[in-house]
Amino acid sequence: MKKLLEKILKNLDQNLKDQIEAQLKYFNELNKSDNLTWFSELCFCLLTANSKAQTAINIQTEINGIGFVKKTQTEIAYTIKKHGHRFHNIKTKYIFLAREFIEIKDIVKKIEKNIGIFEARNFLVSNIKGLGYKESSHFLRNVGYHDFAIIDRHILRFLHQNNFIKEIPKTITSKKYLEFENILKKFEIPLDRLDLILWAHMTGKVLK
């Protein structure tokens, strides 16, 4: 695994490497930000499921942090639909239901302090409609936690191409998700960094 990672890094364009470092710095800065910023990132992760990451970024940029809290259901649905997201109504519903957790930073930090950050992921999966293991991991990674894998189609394709898994599953159970996450941990670098490296390797892009 070490040799494979070294090969991937050797072949990465320096511009992509610089973008990876900048993105990791941005995630660490988000960890120090306020509840509203965290809630905006939560909404972004709700939008990424069944959509392209860039589409979700564009929607988040337009609605902005306070918009996820203050805008009406009609206004949010219109913006989501305008950007070509196929599931504008259900995503709007998820965002409105998530408003119960506007103080998400305080909630996560309290869980982290009392029982650990991995229990915070379990809390997100169990309590916020629209967040599975992938989206919950994505959210926690984006707000500065280093040890969560985002098992999306690009990562699955990488694992399959390099014979870490026999086939790409159509659906991923929680058990399978943790199994794939443990495979990635064997690269022995923080999973937030690894995810950006593999994404850059598979797509030629660095996105959050």
Secondary structure, DSSP 8 states (H G I E B T S, - for coil): -HHHHHHHHHHS-HHHHHHHHHHHHHHHHHHTS-HHHHHHHHHHHHHHTTS-HHHHHHHHHHHHHHHHHHS-HHHHHHHHHHTT-TTHHHHHHHHHHHGGGTTHHHHHHHHHHHH-HHHHHHHHHHHSTT--HHHHHHHHHHTT--S-----HHHHHHHHHTTSSSS--SS--HHHHHHHHHHHHTT-S-HHHHHHHHHHHHHS----
